[in-house]
């Protein structure tokens, strides 16, 4: 099958293309890119007025499958991801059972291949059962297709065990995705430790809960020569430490989520657990530092930390509800609205942080619209303005603080391996 994308504004960080061009796709591969392609095609998409970008790659997604399918599944999560412009996502291992062996990795990959809309890559746990006592079968999981390891949802508090894992990761040439949280410092906190949280009567989580582990993990990565990727950074000092580590030649990259570069703890005005996430919403100073870090290139990636929960769970209030919000279907619009339109990022930098940089960190042959590359593509409309409506989400999770927020920019079409995985006409009207 041939697919021709006409008149789109191609934004490709790999080749630095930034102009209106046509793309011709045969089966799953881009075979031609030119100003005007005259060849006939089985399907033609008019992309006039749209950005044509390499398909987004989310390095941080919770699919809840296996074990918590009431919250999300490989199928519903991958469909939500396609609606958000993602052609590849990484699934975190804190499922039930934990993804700590090749069999569970293969289960997720096979289910995604048979039933999913996009590429799903299952991350392996660092320790067995995520108990922090002994290493999981890292080599076996990597052989089964895991692109990285992570203890996400918690930190490996035993530093020697973490060092052993990083040695294995360095030998296997895979990154370690680090959730930075010193559990001994949390002390029952549920929001940021600041005056606003105190006034509302909530226990606070200090910046040091995150920063202490960031510092530790950077030092261990330096010792082991492992590639360290810091998940969902939320503090101003995380930006400083990443900058310093890069100056010292340490292999460290970092991601920021939209809720952390948009919202502050002051946005919590009621006992609404849709504003409860881990790490928590921080201060204006932290938000500004994160945005500047993204702008300068210190912070490499924009991810979602998509964390679906049931409505019942999230209705329990901030003290008792689980941490986490969904993000797959809102991240592109939020990034464009809050960072591109506000001149923190260019459209090219948006594509870098949502596609090209993740592909390089993970060693994937993706994030490019060059001839010969696989046709993983997103068509993004930068002109449409609308309100986010959680009732239209394809994810099972509706837990978002952004419901009703006015944004500009919408994913119109997502193409995976040359086939349309999502078109906005599919949406519930």
Secondary structure by P-SEA (a helix, b strand, c coil): cbbbbcccccccccccccccbbbbbccccccccccccccccccccccccbbbccbbbbcccccccccccccccaaaaaaaaaaacccbbbbbcccccccccaaaaaaaaaaaacccccbbbbbbbcccccccccccaaaaaaaacccccccccccccaaaaaaaaaaaaaaaccccccccccccccccccccccaaaaaabbbbbcccccaaaaaaaaaaaaaaccbbbbcccccaaaaaaaaaaaaacccccccccccccccccccccccccccccccccccaaaaaaaaaaaaacccccccccbbbbcccccccccccccccccccccaaaaaaacccccccccaaaaaaaacaaaaaaacccccccccccccbbbbbbccbbbbbbcccccccccccccccccccccccbbbcccccccccccccc
